[in-house]
Amino acid sequence: MYYQELLSIQSQLNDYLNTISDAWLDRQRVYFGEFLSFYEEMQTQAAFMKDWLTNWSSSYVHWLYLYGNRKTARLQLIDFQAAVLPNTSWYERYEKIVYLGGTLKVPKNKIILQKN
């Protein structure tokens, strides 16, 4: 799952940062600064996803399964009146949702998908 991938990358980055030396060129320091900015953004996104998954899964999502192509998600909700997705950019990586049961309501999208 995407959150587990982030945790794995963070762990690898921490190990790498602990082993590098201080003898860097100025250009390397600039690249490293850009890298740290990306790392901070990744940490923020991982924290958001952890909060979203733990809070939403227990309240609304019965189960969520990601297909092998990592572009399709399958989920089933407990509360069919609940908003399904938070307003976040990570969800854009999935091209479509294969939804099982009930009626799916997506925020900012008036299309309602009926039960198959």
C-alpha positions in Angstrom: 0.0 0.0 0.0 1.1 3.5 -0.7 1.6 4.5 3.0 3.8 1.4 3.6 5.9 2.4 0.6 6.5 5.8 2.1 7.5 4.3 5.4 10.0 2.0 3.7 11.5 4.9 1.7 11.7 7.1 4.9 13.6 4.3 6.7 16.0 3.9 3.8 16.6 7.6 3.7 17.2 7.9 7.4 19.8 5.1 7.1 21.5 6.8 4.2 21.6 10.2 5.8 23.3 8.7 8.9 26.1 7.3 6.8 27.0 10.2 4.5 30.0 12.5 5.1 30.2 16.2 5.7 32.7 16.9 2.8 30.3 18.1 0.1 30.6 20.5 -2.7 28.3 23.6 -2.7 26.3 22.1 -5.6 25.8 18.9 -3.6 24.5 21.0 -0.7 21.9 22.6 -2.9 20.7 19.3 -4.2 20.6 18.0 -0.6 18.5 21.0 0.4 16.1 20.3 -2.3 16.1 16.6 -1.3 15.3 17.6 2.3 12.4 19.7 1.2 11.0 16.7 -0.8 11.6 14.5 2.3 9.7 16.8 4.5 6.8 16.9 2.0 6.8 13.1 1.9 6.7 12.9 5.8 3.7 15.3 5.8 1.9 13.3 3.2 2.6 10.0 5.1 1.3 11.6 8.4 -1.8 12.7 6.6 -2.4 9.3 5.0 -1.9 7.6 8.4 -4.4 9.9 10.0 -6.8 9.5 7.1 -6.6 5.7 6.9 -6.8 5.1 10.7 -9.7 7.6 11.2 -11.7 6.8 8.0 -11.1 3.1 7.9 -12.5 2.5 11.4 -15.5 4.8 10.8 -16.5 4.5 7.2 -14.4 2.0 5.1 -15.2 -1.6 5.5 -12.2 -2.6 3.4 -9.9 -1.2 0.8 -8.0 -3.2 -1.7 -5.5 -1.9 -4.3 -5.1 -3.8 -7.5 -1.6 -4.9 -8.8 -1.6 -2.1 -11.4 -1.7 0.5 -8.5 -4.2 2.6 -10.5 -7.4 0.9 -9.4 -8.8 0.8 -5.9 -11.7 -1.3 -4.7 -13.5 -0.3 -1.5 -16.7 -0.9 0.4 -18.2 1.6 2.8 -20.1 1.2 6.0 -21.8 4.6 5.8 -22.9 5.1 2.3 -23.8 8.8 3.0 -20.3 9.6 4.0 -17.9 11.6 1.7 -15.6 9.0 0.3 -12.4 10.9 -0.4 -10.7 13.7 1.4 -9.5 16.6 -0.8 -5.9 15.4 -1.3 -3.6 15.0 -4.3 -2.4 11.5 -3.6 -5.7 10.0 -4.8 -5.1 11.2 -8.4 -2.7 8.2 -8.9 -5.8 5.9 -9.2 -7.6 6.1 -12.5 -10.9 4.7 -11.3 -12.7 3.1 -8.4 -14.4 -0.3 -8.7 -17.0 0.1 -6.1 -19.0 -2.7 -4.5 -22.4 -2.2 -2.9 -24.5 0.8 -2.1 -24.3 4.2 -3.8 -21.0 6.0 -4.1 -20.9 9.8 -3.6 -17.7 11.6 -4.6 -17.1 15.2 -3.4 -17.0 17.9 -6.1 -18.4 15.3 -8.5 -22.2 15.1 -9.0 -22.0 11.7 -10.7 -23.6 8.9 -8.6 -22.5 5.4 -9.3 -25.3 2.9 -8.6 -24.8 -0.6 -7.2 -23.6 -3.1 -9.7 
